[in-house]
Amino acid sequence: MPPTSHPGEGPARSKRADALRNQQTLLTAAAAVFVTSGVDAPIREIAARAGVGMGTIYRHFPTRADLVVAVYRHQVEACAEAGPSLLADADTPLAALRQWVDLFVDFLVTKHGLANAMQSDSSGFDALHAYFLDRLVPVCAQLLDAAVTAGDIRPGTQAYELMRGIGNLCIGRDSDPRYDPRRLVELLLQGLQRPQSS
């Protein structure tokens, strides 16, 4: 006797998958807009980039804080998942670390508006910060360890302190458009490298 199936199960599942895909597309678009225009960017700019109506955004995320928190979580996951992929695909562990740091800087630029967007919900902000550390410190540590093992960088740098240093370099970007943290982050990474023997 063939197994019984519930009518409508397939279409419901595919609808859920479509909704999830649409939400991921929307979050990716919002993250890109936040990087260039900040978390106060007009919702219509995000809708245009995602190719959806503004109503779709408000249906998923009734407030700006909801959207910003969802983008934050989305970017944490993207950064966490990128680490092992970059390590597998890059020419060297140092190249993987550099590419990951670039993603991390994009994420940090968005993160700086998070506290303002959440305003009074400090417990929610603290929980997100703990989530950020739990997901990203181990990934950064894996990349650092691989670069040390390959002889690309000196041993002794902890993942948390590197991430904190990069974060501190990114702070001034919001208030000064002339400031590009990437140049200083690159200098920081150069300082970690082992001198090449001639």
C-alpha positions as CSV (number, residue, x, y, z in Angstrom):
1,M,0.0,0.0,0.0
2,P,1.5,3.4,-1.0
3,P,2.3,5.8,1.9
4,T,-0.5,8.3,2.4
5,S,0.3,11.9,1.6
6,H,-1.6,14.9,2.9
7,P,-3.2,17.0,0.2
8,G,-1.5,20.3,-0.4
9,E,1.7,19.4,1.5
10,G,3.9,19.9,-1.5
11,P,2.6,23.3,-2.5
12,A,2.7,24.5,1.2
13,R,6.3,23.5,1.5
14,S,7.3,25.2,-1.7
15,K,5.4,28.3,-0.7
16,R,7.4,28.3,2.6
17,A,10.6,27.8,0.6
18,D,9.6,30.7,-1.8
19,A,8.8,33.0,1.2
20,L,12.1,32.2,2.8
21,R,14.0,32.8,-0.4
22,N,12.2,36.1,-0.9
23,Q,13.0,37.1,2.7
24,Q,16.7,36.2,2.2
25,T,16.7,38.3,-1.0
26,L,15.1,41.2,0.9
27,L,17.7,41.0,3.7
28,T,20.6,40.9,1.3
29,A,19.3,44.0,-0.4
30,A,18.7,45.8,2.9
31,A,22.2,44.9,4.0
32,A,23.7,46.3,0.8
33,V,21.7,49.5,1.2
34,F,22.6,49.9,4.9
35,V,26.3,49.6,4.0
36,T,26.1,52.4,1.5
37,S,23.3,54.6,3.0
38,G,23.1,53.6,6.7
39,V,20.3,52.0,8.7
40,D,18.2,55.2,8.2
41,A,18.0,54.6,4.4
42,P,14.5,55.0,3.0
43,I,12.5,51.8,2.9
44,R,11.7,52.6,-0.8
45,E,15.5,52.3,-1.6
46,I,15.6,48.8,-0.1
47,A,12.4,47.8,-1.8
48,A,13.7,49.0,-5.2
49,R,17.0,47.1,-4.7
50,A,15.1,43.9,-3.7
51,G,12.6,44.3,-6.5
52,V,9.6,44.2,-4.2
53,G,6.9,46.7,-3.1
54,M,7.2,48.5,0.2
55,G,4.2,46.6,1.5
56,T,6.2,43.4,1.2
57,I,8.9,44.8,3.5
58,Y,6.4,46.0,6.1
59,R,4.6,42.7,6.0
60,H,7.8,40.9,6.9
61,F,9.2,43.6,9.2
62,P,6.6,45.9,10.7
63,T,9.2,48.3,12.2
64,R,12.6,49.5,11.1
65,A,14.1,47.9,14.2
66,D,12.7,44.5,13.1
67,L,14.3,44.9,9.7
68,V,17.7,46.1,11.2
69,V,17.8,43.2,13.7
70,A,16.9,40.7,10.9
71,V,19.6,42.1,8.7
72,Y,22.1,41.9,11.6
73,R,21.3,38.2,12.1
74,H,21.4,37.5,8.4
75,Q,24.8,39.1,8.1
76,V,26.1,37.2,11.1
77,E,25.1,34.0,9.5
78,A,26.5,34.9,6.2
79,C,29.9,35.8,7.8
80,A,29.8,32.6,9.8
81,E,29.1,30.4,6.8
82,A,31.6,32.3,4.6
83,G,34.6,31.4,6.8
84,P,34.9,27.7,6.0
85,S,34.0,28.2,2.3
86,L,36.7,30.9,1.9
87,L,39.2,28.7,3.6
88,A,38.4,25.9,1.2
89,D,38.4,28.0,-2.0
90,A,41.1,30.7,-1.5
91,D,44.6,30.3,-2.7
92,T,46.0,30.7,0.8
93,P,44.7,30.9,4.3
94,L,45.8,34.6,4.4
95,A,43.8,35.3,1.3
96,A,40.8,33.6,3.0
97,L,41.3,35.7,6.1
98,R,41.5,38.9,4.1
99,Q,38.3,38.1,2.2
100,W,36.5,37.3,5.4
101,V,37.7,40.5,7.1
102,D,36.3,42.4,4.1
103,L,32.8,40.8,4.7
104,F,33.2,41.5,8.4
105,V,33.9,45.2,7.8
106,D,30.7,45.4,5.7
107,F,28.8,43.8,8.5
108,L,30.3,46.2,11.1
109,V,29.4,49.2,9.1
110,T,25.8,48.1,9.3
111,K,26.0,47.1,12.9
112,H,26.9,50.6,14.1
113,G,23.4,51.8,13.5
114,L,21.9,48.8,15.4
115,A,21.9,50.4,18.8
116,N,20.1,53.5,17.5
117,A,17.5,51.5,15.7
118,M,16.8,49.4,18.7
119,Q,16.7,52.5,21.0
120,S,15.5,51.3,24.4
121,D,15.7,47.6,24.0
122,S,19.2,47.2,25.6
123,S,18.5,43.5,26.6
124,G,17.7,42.7,23.0
125,F,20.9,44.4,21.9
126,D,23.0,42.5,24.5
127,A,21.5,39.2,23.3
128,L,22.4,40.0,19.7
129,H,25.9,40.9,20.7
130,A,26.3,37.6,22.5
131,Y,24.9,35.8,19.4
132,F,27.4,37.7,17.3
133,L,30.4,36.6,19.5
134,D,29.2,33.0,19.7
135,R,28.9,32.7,15.9
136,L,31.9,34.7,14.7
137,V,34.8,34.4,17.1
138,P,35.2,30.6,16.4
139,V,35.1,31.3,12.6
140,C,37.8,34.1,12.9
141,A,39.9,31.8,15.1
142,Q,39.7,29.0,12.5
143,L,40.9,31.4,9.8
144,L,43.7,32.8,12.0
145,D,44.9,29.3,13.0
146,A,45.0,28.2,9.4
147,A,47.1,31.3,8.5
148,V,49.5,30.7,11.4
149,T,49.9,27.1,10.5
150,A,50.6,28.1,6.8
151,G,53.3,30.5,8.1
152,D,51.4,33.5,6.7
153,I,51.0,35.4,10.0
154,R,52.7,35.4,13.3
155,P,51.2,33.4,16.1
156,G,49.7,35.0,19.2
157,T,46.8,37.1,18.0
158,Q,43.5,36.0,19.5
159,A,40.3,36.1,17.3
160,Y,38.4,38.3,19.7
161,E,41.1,40.9,19.9
162,L,41.5,41.0,16.1
163,M,37.7,41.4,15.7
164,R,37.6,44.1,18.4
165,G,40.5,46.0,16.8
166,I,38.8,45.9,13.4
167,G,35.6,47.0,15.0
168,N,37.3,50.0,16.6
169,L,38.8,51.0,13.3
170,C,35.3,51.0,11.7
171,I,33.7,53.3,14.3
172,G,34.4,56.7,12.7
173,R,32.9,55.9,9.3
174,D,29.3,56.9,10.3
175,S,30.2,60.5,11.1
176,D,32.9,61.2,8.6
177,P,32.5,60.2,4.9
178,R,36.2,61.0,4.3
179,Y,37.2,58.1,6.6
180,D,37.7,54.7,5.0
181,P,38.4,52.1,7.6
182,R,39.4,49.5,5.0
183,R,42.8,51.2,4.5
184,L,43.6,51.0,8.2
185,V,42.3,47.4,8.5
186,E,44.6,46.5,5.7
187,L,47.5,48.0,7.6
188,L,46.5,46.0,10.6
189,L,46.5,42.8,8.6
190,Q,49.9,43.6,7.1
191,G,51.2,44.0,10.7
192,L,50.1,40.4,11.5
193,Q,52.0,39.0,8.5
194,R,55.3,37.2,9.0
195,P,58.2,39.0,7.2
196,Q,59.1,37.2,4.0
197,S,62.7,35.8,4.1
198,S,64.7,36.8,1.1
